[in-house]
Amino acid sequence: MTIQYELFERIAEFRNNLRITQAELDKKLNISRSAVNSWELGTSTSQLKHVIEMSRIFNTTIDGMVTSSEHVTVDITDLDPKEQQVIFNMVDCLKSKHTDNQS
């Protein structure tokens, strides 16, 4: 599978996860009404500036836009340090439960 093909898949995947329509994404990107549809169909390729903007909209990295990964990135920078620590503790707890269940 090529990177270009994965980008098409990823745009649809991220858009569907946000529960926004192609038209809504077109509007957010300030592009023509059918641009996202043509990207998802593979009939045209998005410009790099649109990939960058979509990565912001979808809260992922540029790499995340073009590759499929089991890793998830969550931005918690707007949380205060105590709230961030709670998130880290929850993740550690869930990971240890997952590890224990595999044993």
Biotite code that builds the C-alpha atoms (Angstrom):
import biotite.structure as struc

atoms = struc.array([
    struc.Atom([0.000, 0.000, 0.000], chain_id="A", res_id=1, res_name="MET", atom_name="CA", element="C"),
    struc.Atom([1.434, 3.378, -0.937], chain_id="A", res_id=2, res_name="THR", atom_name="CA", element="C"),
    struc.Atom([1.601, 6.424, 1.309], chain_id="A", res_id=3, res_name="ILE", atom_name="CA", element="C"),
    struc.Atom([-0.728, 8.301, -1.036], chain_id="A", res_id=4, res_name="GLN", atom_name="CA", element="C"),
    struc.Atom([-3.346, 5.558, -0.758], chain_id="A", res_id=5, res_name="TYR", atom_name="CA", element="C"),
    struc.Atom([-2.995, 5.492, 3.011], chain_id="A", res_id=6, res_name="GLU", atom_name="CA", element="C"),
    struc.Atom([-3.531, 9.249, 3.109], chain_id="A", res_id=7, res_name="LEU", atom_name="CA", element="C"),
    struc.Atom([-6.868, 8.784, 1.325], chain_id="A", res_id=8, res_name="PHE", atom_name="CA", element="C"),
    struc.Atom([-7.875, 6.150, 3.857], chain_id="A", res_id=9, res_name="GLU", atom_name="CA", element="C"),
    struc.Atom([-6.691, 8.218, 6.777], chain_id="A", res_id=10, res_name="ARG", atom_name="CA", element="C"),
    struc.Atom([-8.617, 11.349, 5.755], chain_id="A", res_id=11, res_name="ILE", atom_name="CA", element="C"),
    struc.Atom([-11.880, 9.388, 5.680], chain_id="A", res_id=12, res_name="ALA", atom_name="CA", element="C"),
    struc.Atom([-11.027, 7.554, 8.894], chain_id="A", res_id=13, res_name="GLU", atom_name="CA", element="C"),
    struc.Atom([-10.192, 10.712, 10.838], chain_id="A", res_id=14, res_name="PHE", atom_name="CA", element="C"),
    struc.Atom([-13.162, 12.604, 9.393], chain_id="A", res_id=15, res_name="ARG", atom_name="CA", element="C"),
    struc.Atom([-15.562, 9.812, 10.321], chain_id="A", res_id=16, res_name="ASN", atom_name="CA", element="C"),
    struc.Atom([-14.084, 9.593, 13.817], chain_id="A", res_id=17, res_name="ASN", atom_name="CA", element="C"),
    struc.Atom([-14.844, 13.300, 14.293], chain_id="A", res_id=18, res_name="LEU", atom_name="CA", element="C"),
    struc.Atom([-18.312, 12.695, 12.853], chain_id="A", res_id=19, res_name="ARG", atom_name="CA", element="C"),
    struc.Atom([-18.007, 15.502, 10.345], chain_id="A", res_id=20, res_name="ILE", atom_name="CA", element="C"),
    struc.Atom([-19.123, 15.421, 6.737], chain_id="A", res_id=21, res_name="THR", atom_name="CA", element="C"),
    struc.Atom([-16.910, 15.971, 3.735], chain_id="A", res_id=22, res_name="GLN", atom_name="CA", element="C"),
    struc.Atom([-18.651, 19.321, 3.233], chain_id="A", res_id=23, res_name="ALA", atom_name="CA", element="C"),
    struc.Atom([-17.877, 20.348, 6.823], chain_id="A", res_id=24, res_name="GLU", atom_name="CA", element="C"),
    struc.Atom([-14.207, 19.493, 6.350], chain_id="A", res_id=25, res_name="LEU", atom_name="CA", element="C"),
    struc.Atom([-14.169, 21.381, 3.036], chain_id="A", res_id=26, res_name="ASP", atom_name="CA", element="C"),
    struc.Atom([-15.496, 24.412, 4.899], chain_id="A", res_id=27, res_name="LYS", atom_name="CA", element="C"),
    struc.Atom([-12.948, 24.106, 7.737], chain_id="A", res_id=28, res_name="LYS", atom_name="CA", element="C"),
    struc.Atom([-10.175, 23.991, 5.131], chain_id="A", res_id=29, res_name="LEU", atom_name="CA", element="C"),
    struc.Atom([-11.738, 26.818, 3.096], chain_id="A", res_id=30, res_name="ASN", atom_name="CA", element="C"),
    struc.Atom([-11.623, 24.768, -0.092], chain_id="A", res_id=31, res_name="ILE", atom_name="CA", element="C"),
    struc.Atom([-14.115, 23.799, -2.789], chain_id="A", res_id=32, res_name="SER", atom_name="CA", element="C"),
    struc.Atom([-17.131, 21.768, -1.804], chain_id="A", res_id=33, res_name="ARG", atom_name="CA", element="C"),
    struc.Atom([-15.979, 18.557, -3.474], chain_id="A", res_id=34, res_name="SER", atom_name="CA", element="C"),
    struc.Atom([-12.238, 18.609, -2.708], chain_id="A", res_id=35, res_name="ALA", atom_name="CA", element="C"),
    struc.Atom([-12.330, 16.217, 0.251], chain_id="A", res_id=36, res_name="VAL", atom_name="CA", element="C"),
    struc.Atom([-14.475, 13.799, -1.739], chain_id="A", res_id=37, res_name="ASN", atom_name="CA", element="C"),
    struc.Atom([-11.928, 13.739, -4.563], chain_id="A", res_id=38, res_name="SER", atom_name="CA", element="C"),
    struc.Atom([-9.084, 13.198, -2.065], chain_id="A", res_id=39, res_name="TRP", atom_name="CA", element="C"),
    struc.Atom([-10.903, 10.302, -0.416], chain_id="A", res_id=40, res_name="GLU", atom_name="CA", element="C"),
    struc.Atom([-11.671, 8.762, -3.809], chain_id="A", res_id=41, res_name="LEU", atom_name="CA", element="C"),
    struc.Atom([-8.054, 9.191, -4.892], chain_id="A", res_id=42, res_name="GLY", atom_name="CA", element="C"),
    struc.Atom([-8.931, 11.241, -7.957], chain_id="A", res_id=43, res_name="THR", atom_name="CA", element="C"),
    struc.Atom([-6.814, 14.150, -6.728], chain_id="A", res_id=44, res_name="SER", atom_name="CA", element="C"),
    struc.Atom([-4.106, 14.787, -4.161], chain_id="A", res_id=45, res_name="THR", atom_name="CA", element="C"),
    struc.Atom([-4.306, 17.343, -1.386], chain_id="A", res_id=46, res_name="SER", atom_name="CA", element="C"),
    struc.Atom([-1.691, 20.048, -1.122], chain_id="A", res_id=47, res_name="GLN", atom_name="CA", element="C"),
    struc.Atom([0.773, 19.811, 1.759], chain_id="A", res_id=48, res_name="LEU", atom_name="CA", element="C"),
    struc.Atom([-0.755, 22.898, 3.413], chain_id="A", res_id=49, res_name="LYS", atom_name="CA", element="C"),
    struc.Atom([-4.085, 21.048, 3.580], chain_id="A", res_id=50, res_name="HIS", atom_name="CA", element="C"),
    struc.Atom([-2.472, 17.937, 5.049], chain_id="A", res_id=51, res_name="VAL", atom_name="CA", element="C"),
    struc.Atom([-0.876, 20.135, 7.712], chain_id="A", res_id=52, res_name="ILE", atom_name="CA", element="C"),
    struc.Atom([-4.193, 21.834, 8.496], chain_id="A", res_id=53, res_name="GLU", atom_name="CA", element="C"),
    struc.Atom([-6.010, 18.484, 8.615], chain_id="A", res_id=54, res_name="MET", atom_name="CA", element="C"),
    struc.Atom([-3.416, 17.178, 11.064], chain_id="A", res_id=55, res_name="SER", atom_name="CA", element="C"),
    struc.Atom([-4.359, 20.093, 13.326], chain_id="A", res_id=56, res_name="ARG", atom_name="CA", element="C"),
    struc.Atom([-8.094, 19.504, 12.870], chain_id="A", res_id=57, res_name="ILE", atom_name="CA", element="C"),
    struc.Atom([-7.711, 15.769, 13.509], chain_id="A", res_id=58, res_name="PHE", atom_name="CA", element="C"),
    struc.Atom([-5.262, 16.318, 16.402], chain_id="A", res_id=59, res_name="ASN", atom_name="CA", element="C"),
    struc.Atom([-2.568, 14.122, 14.914], chain_id="A", res_id=60, res_name="THR", atom_name="CA", element="C"),
    struc.Atom([0.895, 14.505, 13.423], chain_id="A", res_id=61, res_name="THR", atom_name="CA", element="C"),
    struc.Atom([1.776, 14.776, 9.747], chain_id="A", res_id=62, res_name="ILE", atom_name="CA", element="C"),
    struc.Atom([3.113, 11.229, 10.047], chain_id="A", res_id=63, res_name="ASP", atom_name="CA", element="C"),
    struc.Atom([-0.210, 10.199, 11.547], chain_id="A", res_id=64, res_name="GLY", atom_name="CA", element="C"),
    struc.Atom([-1.949, 11.547, 8.470], chain_id="A", res_id=65, res_name="MET", atom_name="CA", element="C"),
    struc.Atom([-0.064, 9.259, 6.103], chain_id="A", res_id=66, res_name="VAL", atom_name="CA", element="C"),
    struc.Atom([0.511, 6.087, 8.097], chain_id="A", res_id=67, res_name="THR", atom_name="CA", element="C"),
    struc.Atom([-1.736, 3.737, 9.954], chain_id="A", res_id=68, res_name="SER", atom_name="CA", element="C"),
    struc.Atom([-0.671, 3.149, 13.510], chain_id="A", res_id=69, res_name="SER", atom_name="CA", element="C"),
    struc.Atom([-1.970, 1.471, 16.616], chain_id="A", res_id=70, res_name="GLU", atom_name="CA", element="C"),
    struc.Atom([-0.606, 4.373, 18.671], chain_id="A", res_id=71, res_name="HIS", atom_name="CA", element="C"),
    struc.Atom([-2.935, 7.175, 19.669], chain_id="A", res_id=72, res_name="VAL", atom_name="CA", element="C"),
    struc.Atom([-1.786, 10.671, 20.517], chain_id="A", res_id=73, res_name="THR", atom_name="CA", element="C"),
    struc.Atom([-3.801, 12.751, 22.947], chain_id="A", res_id=74, res_name="VAL", atom_name="CA", element="C"),
    struc.Atom([-2.950, 16.393, 23.556], chain_id="A", res_id=75, res_name="ASP", atom_name="CA", element="C"),
    struc.Atom([-3.171, 17.146, 27.281], chain_id="A", res_id=76, res_name="ILE", atom_name="CA", element="C"),
    struc.Atom([-0.997, 20.241, 27.260], chain_id="A", res_id=77, res_name="THR", atom_name="CA", element="C"),
    struc.Atom([-3.957, 22.428, 28.229], chain_id="A", res_id=78, res_name="ASP", atom_name="CA", element="C"),
    struc.Atom([-4.390, 20.462, 31.476], chain_id="A", res_id=79, res_name="LEU", atom_name="CA", element="C"),
    struc.Atom([-2.617, 21.553, 34.625], chain_id="A", res_id=80, res_name="ASP", atom_name="CA", element="C"),
    struc.Atom([0.224, 19.327, 35.933], chain_id="A", res_id=81, res_name="PRO", atom_name="CA", element="C"),
    struc.Atom([-1.979, 17.546, 38.500], chain_id="A", res_id=82, res_name="LYS", atom_name="CA", element="C"),
    struc.Atom([-4.575, 16.712, 35.842], chain_id="A", res_id=83, res_name="GLU", atom_name="CA", element="C"),
    struc.Atom([-1.833, 15.486, 33.513], chain_id="A", res_id=84, res_name="GLN", atom_name="CA", element="C"),
    struc.Atom([-0.511, 13.221, 36.269], chain_id="A", res_id=85, res_name="GLN", atom_name="CA", element="C"),
    struc.Atom([-3.993, 11.745, 36.741], chain_id="A", res_id=86, res_name="VAL", atom_name="CA", element="C"),
    struc.Atom([-4.054, 10.875, 33.022], chain_id="A", res_id=87, res_name="ILE", atom_name="CA", element="C"),
    struc.Atom([-0.579, 9.301, 33.215], chain_id="A", res_id=88, res_name="PHE", atom_name="CA", element="C"),
    struc.Atom([-1.632, 7.272, 36.269], chain_id="A", res_id=89, res_name="ASN", atom_name="CA", element="C"),
    struc.Atom([-4.786, 6.046, 34.516], chain_id="A", res_id=90, res_name="MET", atom_name="CA", element="C"),
    struc.Atom([-2.779, 4.958, 31.465], chain_id="A", res_id=91, res_name="VAL", atom_name="CA", element="C"),
    struc.Atom([-0.249, 3.143, 33.658], chain_id="A", res_id=92, res_name="ASP", atom_name="CA", element="C"),
    struc.Atom([-3.077, 1.408, 35.523], chain_id="A", res_id=93, res_name="CYS", atom_name="CA", element="C"),
    struc.Atom([-4.785, 0.293, 32.320], chain_id="A", res_id=94, res_name="LEU", atom_name="CA", element="C"),
    struc.Atom([-1.503, -0.914, 30.833], chain_id="A", res_id=95, res_name="LYS", atom_name="CA", element="C"),
    struc.Atom([-0.736, -2.978, 33.927], chain_id="A", res_id=96, res_name="SER", atom_name="CA", element="C"),
    struc.Atom([-4.253, -4.508, 33.844], chain_id="A", res_id=97, res_name="LYS", atom_name="CA", element="C"),
    struc.Atom([-3.748, -5.373, 30.168], chain_id="A", res_id=98, res_name="HIS", atom_name="CA", element="C"),
    struc.Atom([-0.341, -6.928, 30.912], chain_id="A", res_id=99, res_name="THR", atom_name="CA", element="C"),
    struc.Atom([-1.788, -8.908, 33.844], chain_id="A", res_id=100, res_name="ASP", atom_name="CA", element="C"),
    struc.Atom([-4.614, -10.268, 31.668], chain_id="A", res_id=101, res_name="ASN", atom_name="CA", element="C"),
    struc.Atom([-2.136, -11.510, 29.053], chain_id="A", res_id=102, res_name="GLN", atom_name="CA", element="C"),
    struc.Atom([-0.169, -13.516, 31.623], chain_id="A", res_id=103, res_name="SER", atom_name="CA", element="C"),
])
